[in-house]
Amino acid sequence: MSNGAVVAIGMATGILTARLLLPEGRGQLAVVLFWPNFFMGIGFLGLREAVIHRLSTDKGESGQVLASAWWLALGYVLLTYTVIYLLLPVLLGENREGLTGFARTYAALFLLSGFTVQYLFSIDQGRMNFGMYNLLRVLMPVTYLSGLCVLWAQGGFSVEHVALANLVSVMVVAAVRLALAPRGLFSAPALKEMKALLISGSRFYGTLLIIIVGGQADRLVLVSAWDNVSIGLYTVALTVASSGLYGLASGYETLIFPKMGRIEGAEAQCAFLARHLRIAMMLLTFLAVGLIGISYWMIPLIFGVEFAAASGLAVVLILAFVPYCLRQIGIAALRGLGEAAQSTVSETVNLAVFLMTVWPLAYYMGLMGMALAMLAGNVSALVYLFRHLQRRLGLSFRDWWGLNMSTVWDLVRTGRTYVVQR
């Protein structure tokens, strides 16, 4: 339910920003927001996953883990901001040099708030406290949408104002979660625990780095090589493609990562993962078909005729997101088992195929070529990952293939159980 709310609100904010900023302004906003998000993912150095893994497997003294991770997170903030401060003038490009001062200030506040949110969310996820986790996940986009509505009512809609509304939403959630933080969070760190967290995080870091770069490779190429209008069109297409699909995958990742670490035995792990993959595949297919069916009339109608050229892009990106989401569920399962190597290889396959195909395809087909390269990379990586899961857990093709009547009945039974429990 929370994922559905996040997706719906995210679509509303995407529509509002596109309507009022138009392709040029939407492209500028995408660049300003992209780089702090990108570097925050890189700068976290696997700490979030290390905390989730240690708490979900009950390793170490809980209070010491939390305090040690908190001080490590603050150190990561300082290091990450130093890097982004120095690189931003180059990353923004000559045509956006007027945004450098604002982007640096935004990045400083966003990184501090964002690191805080991600770290405290990792505590909730590691302890499987999904009530708090989901409540605050919804609070962030609600605050952002409220800020946009205020700006719209006052007529103060600009790229800088929209970015500040996004920043305020992150800061509000950080403040609320800090107020509810567990005791001992700000106590002195334990060097032993800091070392253990660094070692644990380093096991995840290679995979996470490839995931971040591979998952955002299209946007890295986009903000580096295309103009603001093209970026605005692609951003709208990506908003439509990811609506529902990514939210569904994110919900499964949140559940499967900590749960897999608590299930004993390959047979039980295989059965658990297979069932969730079958249902996820069915739901992803339903959503993808529905989105493709309405994309060509929905985008001009809702986002504005200026974004009509994004319709074809959206269709290809929707197709690309289905294997992407299934792959992320498989990777979450391996991370829950404390394994990172094969996930890293899978993401490397995705990135390698994308890089090998994006330049020739984009040269002849423009933005559509980049979307096709993304599809090729995701399919290739999915094939590799599930071959490994077959060897590791005995997960056969029949186990995880969900487009059949048995999955429909399983989905009906799951829904019925959910309603009864409610």
PAROLUM-42764 format. One record per residue (C-alpha): x, z, y; chain; residue in three letters. Coordinates in steps of 0.2 Angstrom, whole numbers, plus 5000, padded with zeros to 4 digits. Layout:
<atoms>
+------+------+-------+-----+------+
: east :   up : north : mol : type :
+------+------+-------+-----+------+
:    X :    Z :     Y :   A :  ALA :
...
+------+------+-------+-----+------+
</atoms>
This chain:
<atoms>
+------+------+-------+-----+------+
: east :   up : north : mol : type :
+------+------+-------+-----+------+
: 5000 : 5000 :  5000 :   A :  MET :
: 5014 : 5004 :  5012 :   A :  SER :
: 5023 : 4988 :  5008 :   A :  ASN :
: 5007 : 4979 :  5012 :   A :  GLY :
: 5005 : 4988 :  5029 :   A :  ALA :
: 5023 : 4984 :  5033 :   A :  VAL :
: 5021 : 4965 :  5029 :   A :  VAL :
: 5005 : 4964 :  5039 :   A :  ALA :
: 5012 : 4973 :  5054 :   A :  ILE :
: 5028 : 4962 :  5053 :   A :  GLY :
: 5017 : 4947 :  5053 :   A :  MET :
: 5008 : 4953 :  5068 :   A :  ALA :
: 5024 : 4956 :  5078 :   A :  THR :
: 5031 : 4940 :  5073 :   A :  GLY :
: 5016 : 4931 :  5079 :   A :  ILE :
: 5016 : 4940 :  5095 :   A :  LEU :
: 5034 : 4937 :  5099 :   A :  THR :
: 5033 : 4919 :  5094 :   A :  ALA :
: 5017 : 4916 :  5105 :   A :  ARG :
: 5025 : 4924 :  5121 :   A :  LEU :
: 5043 : 4920 :  5119 :   A :  LEU :
: 5041 : 4902 :  5112 :   A :  LEU :
: 5054 : 4894 :  5102 :   A :  PRO :
: 5068 : 4895 :  5115 :   A :  GLU :
: 5066 : 4914 :  5118 :   A :  GLY :
: 5062 : 4918 :  5100 :   A :  ARG :
: 5079 : 4910 :  5095 :   A :  GLY :
: 5088 : 4921 :  5108 :   A :  GLN :
: 5079 : 4936 :  5102 :   A :  LEU :
: 5084 : 4932 :  5084 :   A :  ALA :
: 5102 : 4931 :  5088 :   A :  VAL :
: 5102 : 4948 :  5098 :   A :  VAL :
: 5094 : 4957 :  5083 :   A :  LEU :
: 5103 : 4949 :  5069 :   A :  PHE :
: 5121 : 4954 :  5072 :   A :  TRP :
: 5118 : 4973 :  5073 :   A :  PRO :
: 5107 : 4972 :  5058 :   A :  ASN :
: 5121 : 4962 :  5049 :   A :  PHE :
: 5135 : 4973 :  5053 :   A :  PHE :
: 5125 : 4989 :  5049 :   A :  MET :
: 5123 : 4983 :  5031 :   A :  GLY :
: 5141 : 4979 :  5030 :   A :  ILE :
: 5147 : 4995 :  5038 :   A :  GLY :
: 5137 : 5007 :  5027 :   A :  PHE :
: 5150 : 5004 :  5013 :   A :  LEU :
: 5138 : 5008 :  4999 :   A :  GLY :
: 5135 : 5025 :  5005 :   A :  LEU :
: 5116 : 5024 :  5004 :   A :  ARG :
: 5117 : 5018 :  4986 :   A :  GLU :
: 5130 : 5032 :  4982 :   A :  ALA :
: 5118 : 5045 :  4989 :   A :  VAL :
: 5103 : 5038 :  4979 :   A :  ILE :
: 5113 : 5037 :  4963 :   A :  HIS :
: 5120 : 5055 :  4964 :   A :  ARG :
: 5104 : 5063 :  4969 :   A :  LEU :
: 5094 : 5053 :  4956 :   A :  SER :
: 5106 : 5058 :  4942 :   A :  THR :
: 5108 : 5076 :  4948 :   A :  ASP :
: 5127 : 5075 :  4950 :   A :  LYS :
: 5135 : 5087 :  4962 :   A :  GLY :
: 5129 : 5101 :  4973 :   A :  GLU :
: 5114 : 5094 :  4982 :   A :  SER :
: 5118 : 5103 :  4999 :   A :  GLY :
: 5136 : 5098 :  4999 :   A :  GLN :
: 5132 : 5079 :  4995 :   A :  VAL :
: 5120 : 5078 :  5009 :   A :  LEU :
: 5131 : 5086 :  5022 :   A :  ALA :
: 5146 : 5076 :  5016 :   A :  SER :
: 5137 : 5060 :  5017 :   A :  ALA :
: 5130 : 5064 :  5034 :   A :  TRP :
: 5147 : 5066 :  5042 :   A :  TRP :
: 5153 : 5050 :  5033 :   A :  LEU :
: 5139 : 5041 :  5040 :   A :  ALA :
: 5144 : 5046 :  5058 :   A :  LEU :
: 5161 : 5040 :  5054 :   A :  GLY :
: 5154 : 5023 :  5048 :   A :  TYR :
: 5144 : 5021 :  5064 :   A :  VAL :
: 5160 : 5023 :  5075 :   A :  LEU :
: 5170 : 5011 :  5065 :   A :  LEU :
: 5156 : 4998 :  5064 :   A :  THR :
: 5152 : 4998 :  5083 :   A :  TYR :
: 5171 : 4996 :  5087 :   A :  THR :
: 5171 : 4980 :  5077 :   A :  VAL :
: 5154 : 4973 :  5084 :   A :  ILE :
: 5159 : 4978 :  5102 :   A :  TYR :
: 5175 : 4967 :  5100 :   A :  LEU :
: 5167 : 4952 :  5091 :   A :  LEU :
: 5150 : 4951 :  5100 :   A :  LEU :
: 5156 : 4939 :  5114 :   A :  PRO :
: 5162 : 4927 :  5101 :   A :  VAL :
: 5147 : 4929 :  5089 :   A :  LEU :
: 5134 : 4926 :  5103 :   A :  LEU :
: 5142 : 4910 :  5108 :   A :  GLY :
: 5146 : 4902 :  5125 :   A :  GLU :
: 5127 : 4898 :  5128 :   A :  ASN :
: 5122 : 4916 :  5127 :   A :  ARG :
: 5136 : 4925 :  5136 :   A :  GLU :
: 5124 : 4932 :  5148 :   A :  GLY :
: 5117 : 4943 :  5135 :   A :  LEU :
: 5134 : 4951 :  5130 :   A :  THR :
: 5132 : 4967 :  5140 :   A :  GLY :
: 5114 : 4970 :  5135 :   A :  PHE :
: 5118 : 4966 :  5116 :   A :  ALA :
: 5133 : 4978 :  5116 :   A :  ARG :
: 5122 : 4992 :  5123 :   A :  THR :
: 5108 : 4988 :  5111 :   A :  TYR :
: 5120 : 4987 :  5096 :   A :  ALA :
: 5127 : 5005 :  5100 :   A :  ALA :
: 5110 : 5013 :  5100 :   A :  LEU :
: 5103 : 5003 :  5086 :   A :  PHE :
: 5118 : 5007 :  5075 :   A :  LEU :
: 5117 : 5026 :  5078 :   A :  LEU :
: 5098 : 5026 :  5075 :   A :  SER :
: 5099 : 5014 :  5061 :   A :  GLY :
: 5112 : 5023 :  5051 :   A :  PHE :
: 5103 : 5039 :  5053 :   A :  THR :
: 5087 : 5031 :  5046 :   A :  VAL :
: 5095 : 5023 :  5032 :   A :  GLN :
: 5104 : 5038 :  5027 :   A :  TYR :
: 5089 : 5050 :  5027 :   A :  LEU :
: 5079 : 5037 :  5018 :   A :  PHE :
: 5092 : 5037 :  5004 :   A :  SER :
: 5088 : 5055 :  5002 :   A :  ILE :
: 5070 : 5052 :  5000 :   A :  ASP :
: 5073 : 5038 :  4988 :   A :  GLN :
: 5085 : 5047 :  4978 :   A :  GLY :
: 5073 : 5062 :  4976 :   A :  ARG :
: 5059 : 5050 :  4973 :   A :  MET :
: 5050 : 5057 :  4988 :   A :  ASN :
: 5041 : 5041 :  4991 :   A :  PHE :
: 5027 : 5049 :  5002 :   A :  GLY :
: 5039 : 5053 :  5016 :   A :  MET :
: 5048 : 5037 :  5013 :   A :  TYR :
: 5033 : 5026 :  5014 :   A :  ASN :
: 5025 : 5035 :  5029 :   A :  LEU :
: 5041 : 5033 :  5040 :   A :  LEU :
: 5043 : 5015 :  5034 :   A :  ARG :
: 5026 : 5011 :  5041 :   A :  VAL :
: 5029 : 5021 :  5057 :   A :  LEU :
: 5043 : 5010 :  5062 :   A :  MET :
: 5034 : 4993 :  5063 :   A :  PRO :
: 5018 : 5002 :  5070 :   A :  VAL :
: 5029 : 5009 :  5084 :   A :  THR :
: 5037 : 4992 :  5087 :   A :  TYR :
: 5020 : 4983 :  5088 :   A :  LEU :
: 5013 : 4996 :  5100 :   A :  SER :
: 5028 : 4993 :  5111 :   A :  GLY :
: 5025 : 4974 :  5111 :   A :  LEU :
: 5006 : 4977 :  5115 :   A :  CYS :
: 5011 : 4988 :  5130 :   A :  VAL :
: 5023 : 4974 :  5136 :   A :  LEU :
: 5010 : 4961 :  5134 :   A :  TRP :
: 4997 : 4971 :  5144 :   A :  ALA :
: 5010 : 4974 :  5158 :   A :  GLN :
: 5016 : 4956 :  5158 :   A :  GLY :
: 5034 : 4962 :  5155 :   A :  GLY :
: 5038 : 4951 :  5141 :   A :  PHE :
: 5056 : 4945 :  5140 :   A :  SER :
: 5070 : 4944 :  5126 :   A :  VAL :
: 5077 : 4961 :  5132 :   A :  GLU :
: 5061 : 4970 :  5133 :   A :  HIS :
: 5056 : 4965 :  5115 :   A :  VAL :
: 5073 : 4970 :  5109 :   A :  ALA :
: 5071 : 4987 :  5117 :   A :  LEU :
: 5054 : 4989 :  5109 :   A :  ALA :
: 5062 : 4986 :  5092 :   A :  ASN :
: 5076 : 4999 :  5097 :   A :  LEU :
: 5063 : 5012 :  5102 :   A :  VAL :
: 5054 : 5010 :  5085 :   A :  SER :
: 5070 : 5014 :  5076 :   A :  VAL :
: 5075 : 5028 :  5087 :   A :  MET :
: 5057 : 5036 :  5085 :   A :  VAL :
: 5058 : 5036 :  5066 :   A :  VAL :
: 5076 : 5043 :  5067 :   A :  ALA :
: 5071 : 5057 :  5078 :   A :  ALA :
: 5056 : 5061 :  5067 :   A :  VAL :
: 5066 : 5061 :  5051 :   A :  ARG :
: 5080 : 5071 :  5058 :   A :  LEU :
: 5067 : 5084 :  5063 :   A :  ALA :
: 5062 : 5085 :  5045 :   A :  LEU :
: 5079 : 5084 :  5038 :   A :  ALA :
: 5084 : 5096 :  5024 :   A :  PRO :
: 5093 : 5112 :  5028 :   A :  ARG :
: 5112 : 5111 :  5027 :   A :  GLY :
: 5113 : 5093 :  5033 :   A :  LEU :
: 5124 : 5098 :  5048 :   A :  PHE :
: 5135 : 5110 :  5039 :   A :  SER :
: 5153 : 5107 :  5035 :   A :  ALA :
: 5157 : 5093 :  5023 :   A :  PRO :
: 5166 : 5096 :  5007 :   A :  ALA :
: 5181 : 5085 :  5004 :   A :  LEU :
: 5178 : 5084 :  4986 :   A :  LYS :
: 5160 : 5077 :  4988 :   A :  GLU :
: 5166 : 5065 :  5002 :   A :  MET :
: 5179 : 5058 :  4990 :   A :  LYS :
: 5166 : 5057 :  4976 :   A :  ALA :
: 5154 : 5048 :  4988 :   A :  LEU :
: 5167 : 5036 :  4993 :   A :  LEU :
: 5172 : 5032 :  4976 :   A :  ILE :
: 5154 : 5030 :  4970 :   A :  SER :
: 5150 : 5019 :  4986 :   A :  GLY :
: 5165 : 5008 :  4983 :   A :  SER :
: 5158 : 5004 :  4966 :   A :  ARG :
: 5142 : 4997 :  4974 :   A :  PHE :
: 5151 : 4990 :  4990 :   A :  TYR :
: 5157 : 4973 :  4982 :   A :  GLY :
: 5140 : 4969 :  4976 :   A :  THR :
: 5132 : 4975 :  4992 :   A :  LEU :
: 5143 : 4965 :  5003 :   A :  LEU :
: 5140 : 4949 :  4993 :   A :  ILE :
: 5121 : 4953 :  4993 :   A :  ILE :
: 5121 : 4955 :  5012 :   A :  ILE :
: 5131 : 4939 :  5015 :   A :  VAL :
: 5122 : 4929 :  5002 :   A :  GLY :
: 5105 : 4935 :  5007 :   A :  GLY :
: 5108 : 4931 :  5025 :   A :  GLN :
: 5120 : 4916 :  5023 :   A :  ALA :
: 5107 : 4904 :  5030 :   A :  ASP :
: 5105 : 4915 :  5046 :   A :  ARG :
: 5124 : 4916 :  5047 :   A :  LEU :
: 5125 : 4897 :  5047 :   A :  VAL :
: 5109 : 4896 :  5058 :   A :  LEU :
: 5115 : 4907 :  5073 :   A :  VAL :
: 5132 : 4900 :  5072 :   A :  SER :
: 5128 : 4882 :  5072 :   A :  ALA :
: 5111 : 4879 :  5079 :   A :  TRP :
: 5103 : 4880 :  5096 :   A :  ASP :
: 5090 : 4893 :  5101 :   A :  ASN :
: 5075 : 4881 :  5098 :   A :  VAL :
: 5080 : 4878 :  5080 :   A :  SER :
: 5083 : 4896 :  5077 :   A :  ILE :
: 5066 : 4900 :  5084 :   A :  GLY :
: 5058 : 4887 :  5072 :   A :  LEU :
: 5067 : 4893 :  5057 :   A :  TYR :
: 5064 : 4912 :  5061 :   A :  THR :
: 5045 : 4908 :  5061 :   A :  VAL :
: 5046 : 4899 :  5045 :   A :  ALA :
: 5056 : 4913 :  5037 :   A :  LEU :
: 5043 : 4926 :  5044 :   A :  THR :
: 5029 : 4916 :  5035 :   A :  VAL :
: 5039 : 4914 :  5019 :   A :  ALA :
: 5045 : 4932 :  5017 :   A :  SER :
: 5028 : 4939 :  5021 :   A :  SER :
: 5021 : 4947 :  5006 :   A :  GLY :
: 5035 : 4941 :  4994 :   A :  LEU :
: 5049 : 4951 :  5001 :   A :  TYR :
: 5038 : 4967 :  5003 :   A :  GLY :
: 5033 : 4966 :  4985 :   A :  LEU :
: 5051 : 4964 :  4979 :   A :  ALA :
: 5056 : 4979 :  4990 :   A :  SER :
: 5043 : 4990 :  4983 :   A :  GLY :
: 5049 : 4986 :  4965 :   A :  TYR :
: 5067 : 4989 :  4970 :   A :  GLU :
: 5063 : 5006 :  4978 :   A :  THR :
: 5055 : 5011 :  4961 :   A :  LEU :
: 5066 : 5003 :  4949 :   A :  ILE :
: 5083 : 5008 :  4956 :   A :  PHE :
: 5081 : 5027 :  4954 :   A :  PRO :
: 5070 : 5026 :  4939 :   A :  LYS :
: 5082 : 5016 :  4928 :   A :  MET :
: 5095 : 5029 :  4930 :   A :  GLY :
: 5083 : 5042 :  4922 :   A :  ARG :
: 5078 : 5031 :  4907 :   A :  ILE :
: 5088 : 5034 :  4891 :   A :  GLU :
: 5091 : 5020 :  4878 :   A :  GLY :
: 5093 : 5001 :  4880 :   A :  ALA :
: 5076 : 4998 :  4872 :   A :  GLU :
: 5066 : 5009 :  4884 :   A :  ALA :
: 5075 : 5002 :  4899 :   A :  GLN :
: 5072 : 4984 :  4893 :   A :  CYS :
: 5053 : 4988 :  4890 :   A :  ALA :
: 5052 : 4996 :  4908 :   A :  PHE :
: 5061 : 4982 :  4917 :   A :  LEU :
: 5052 : 4968 :  4907 :   A :  ALA :
: 5034 : 4975 :  4911 :   A :  ARG :
: 5038 : 4976 :  4930 :   A :  HIS :
: 5046 : 4959 :  4930 :   A :  LEU :
: 5031 : 4951 :  4922 :   A :  ARG :
: 5019 : 4959 :  4934 :   A :  ILE :
: 5030 : 4955 :  4949 :   A :  ALA :
: 5032 : 4937 :  4943 :   A :  MET :
: 5013 : 4935 :  4942 :   A :  MET :
: 5010 : 4943 :  4959 :   A :  LEU :
: 5024 : 4933 :  4967 :   A :  LEU :
: 5017 : 4916 :  4961 :   A :  THR :
: 4999 : 4920 :  4967 :   A :  PHE :
: 5006 : 4925 :  4984 :   A :  LEU :
: 5018 : 4909 :  4985 :   A :  ALA :
: 5004 : 4897 :  4980 :   A :  VAL :
: 4992 : 4905 :  4993 :   A :  GLY :
: 5005 : 4904 :  5007 :   A :  LEU :
: 5010 : 4886 :  5003 :   A :  ILE :
: 4992 : 4881 :  5003 :   A :  GLY :
: 4989 : 4888 :  5021 :   A :  ILE :
: 5006 : 4885 :  5029 :   A :  SER :
: 5003 : 4868 :  5037 :   A :  TYR :
: 4987 : 4874 :  5047 :   A :  TRP :
: 4991 : 4892 :  5049 :   A :  MET :
: 5008 : 4890 :  5058 :   A :  ILE :
: 5002 : 4879 :  5072 :   A :  PRO :
: 4985 : 4889 :  5073 :   A :  LEU :
: 4993 : 4907 :  5073 :   A :  ILE :
: 5010 : 4905 :  5080 :   A :  PHE :
: 5006 : 4890 :  5092 :   A :  GLY :
: 5008 : 4871 :  5092 :   A :  VAL :
: 5026 : 4873 :  5098 :   A :  GLU :
: 5030 : 4879 :  5080 :   A :  PHE :
: 5021 : 4866 :  5070 :   A :  ALA :
: 5038 : 4859 :  5065 :   A :  ALA :
: 5041 : 4875 :  5055 :   A :  ALA :
: 5028 : 4871 :  5042 :   A :  SER :
: 5038 : 4861 :  5031 :   A :  GLY :
: 5052 : 4873 :  5032 :   A :  LEU :
: 5041 : 4887 :  5027 :   A :  ALA :
: 5035 : 4879 :  5011 :   A :  VAL :
: 5053 : 4876 :  5005 :   A :  VAL :
: 5058 : 4894 :  5010 :   A :  LEU :
: 5042 : 4901 :  5001 :   A :  ILE :
: 5049 : 4893 :  4985 :   A :  LEU :
: 5066 : 4900 :  4988 :   A :  ALA :
: 5060 : 4917 :  4990 :   A :  PHE :
: 5052 : 4918 :  4973 :   A :  VAL :
: 5068 : 4918 :  4963 :   A :  PRO :
: 5076 : 4928 :  4976 :   A :  TYR :
: 5064 : 4942 :  4974 :   A :  CYS :
: 5065 : 4942 :  4955 :   A :  LEU :
: 5084 : 4942 :  4956 :   A :  ARG :
: 5083 : 4957 :  4968 :   A :  GLN :
: 5073 : 4967 :  4955 :   A :  ILE :
: 5086 : 4963 :  4942 :   A :  GLY :
: 5100 : 4969 :  4953 :   A :  ILE :
: 5091 : 4985 :  4957 :   A :  ALA :
: 5089 : 4988 :  4938 :   A :  ALA :
: 5108 : 4986 :  4936 :   A :  LEU :
: 5112 : 4997 :  4951 :   A :  ARG :
: 5101 : 5010 :  4944 :   A :  GLY :
: 5112 : 5009 :  4928 :   A :  LEU :
: 5127 : 5011 :  4938 :   A :  GLY :
: 5133 : 4994 :  4935 :   A :  GLU :
: 5139 : 4982 :  4949 :   A :  ALA :
: 5150 : 4969 :  4942 :   A :  ALA :
: 5137 : 4957 :  4935 :   A :  GLN :
: 5126 : 4959 :  4950 :   A :  SER :
: 5141 : 4954 :  4961 :   A :  THR :
: 5144 : 4939 :  4950 :   A :  VAL :
: 5126 : 4934 :  4952 :   A :  SER :
: 5126 : 4935 :  4971 :   A :  GLU :
: 5143 : 4926 :  4971 :   A :  THR :
: 5135 : 4912 :  4962 :   A :  VAL :
: 5121 : 4911 :  4975 :   A :  ASN :
: 5133 : 4911 :  4989 :   A :  LEU :
: 5144 : 4898 :  4981 :   A :  ALA :
: 5130 : 4886 :  4977 :   A :  VAL :
: 5123 : 4888 :  4995 :   A :  PHE :
: 5140 : 4885 :  5003 :   A :  LEU :
: 5143 : 4870 :  4992 :   A :  MET :
: 5126 : 4862 :  4996 :   A :  THR :
: 5122 : 4868 :  5014 :   A :  VAL :
: 5134 : 4857 :  5023 :   A :  TRP :
: 5130 : 4840 :  5015 :   A :  PRO :
: 5111 : 4844 :  5015 :   A :  LEU :
: 5110 : 4850 :  5032 :   A :  ALA :
: 5120 : 4835 :  5039 :   A :  TYR :
: 5107 : 4823 :  5032 :   A :  TYR :
: 5091 : 4834 :  5033 :   A :  MET :
: 5095 : 4847 :  5046 :   A :  GLY :
: 5086 : 4863 :  5045 :   A :  LEU :
: 5076 : 4857 :  5029 :   A :  MET :
: 5093 : 4854 :  5021 :   A :  GLY :
: 5098 : 4872 :  5024 :   A :  MET :
: 5081 : 4878 :  5016 :   A :  ALA :
: 5084 : 4867 :  5001 :   A :  LEU :
: 5102 : 4874 :  4999 :   A :  ALA :
: 5095 : 4892 :  4999 :   A :  MET :
: 5083 : 4887 :  4985 :   A :  LEU :
: 5097 : 4880 :  4975 :   A :  ALA :
: 5107 : 4895 :  4977 :   A :  GLY :
: 5093 : 4907 :  4972 :   A :  ASN :
: 5088 : 4898 :  4957 :   A :  VAL :
: 5106 : 4897 :  4951 :   A :  SER :
: 5109 : 4915 :  4953 :   A :  ALA :
: 5093 : 4920 :  4945 :   A :  LEU :
: 5098 : 4910 :  4929 :   A :  VAL :
: 5115 : 4918 :  4928 :   A :  TYR :
: 5108 : 4936 :  4931 :   A :  LEU :
: 5094 : 4935 :  4917 :   A :  PHE :
: 5106 : 4928 :  4905 :   A :  ARG :
: 5117 : 4944 :  4908 :   A :  HIS :
: 5101 : 4955 :  4906 :   A :  LEU :
: 5097 : 4946 :  4890 :   A :  GLN :
: 5114 : 4951 :  4883 :   A :  ARG :
: 5115 : 4969 :  4891 :   A :  ARG :
: 5097 : 4975 :  4887 :   A :  LEU :
: 5090 : 4962 :  4875 :   A :  GLY :
: 5078 : 4956 :  4888 :   A :  LEU :
: 5072 : 4939 :  4881 :   A :  SER :
: 5064 : 4925 :  4891 :   A :  PHE :
: 5047 : 4930 :  4883 :   A :  ARG :
: 5049 : 4948 :  4889 :   A :  ASP :
: 5050 : 4944 :  4907 :   A :  TRP :
: 5041 : 4928 :  4909 :   A :  TRP :
: 5024 : 4933 :  4917 :   A :  GLY :
: 5014 : 4918 :  4919 :   A :  LEU :
: 5002 : 4921 :  4905 :   A :  ASN :
: 4986 : 4929 :  4901 :   A :  MET :
: 4994 : 4945 :  4894 :   A :  SER :
: 5001 : 4948 :  4911 :   A :  THR :
: 4984 : 4945 :  4919 :   A :  VAL :
: 4976 : 4958 :  4908 :   A :  TRP :
: 4991 : 4970 :  4911 :   A :  ASP :
: 4989 : 4968 :  4929 :   A :  LEU :
: 4970 : 4972 :  4928 :   A :  VAL :
: 4974 : 4987 :  4918 :   A :  ARG :
: 4987 : 4993 :  4930 :   A :  THR :
: 4975 : 4990 :  4945 :   A :  GLY :
: 4961 : 5000 :  4936 :   A :  ARG :
: 4972 : 5014 :  4932 :   A :  THR :
: 4978 : 5015 :  4950 :   A :  TYR :
: 4960 : 5015 :  4956 :   A :  VAL :
: 4955 : 5029 :  4944 :   A :  VAL :
: 4969 : 5039 :  4949 :   A :  GLN :
: 4965 : 5037 :  4967 :   A :  ARG :
+------+------+-------+-----+------+
</atoms>
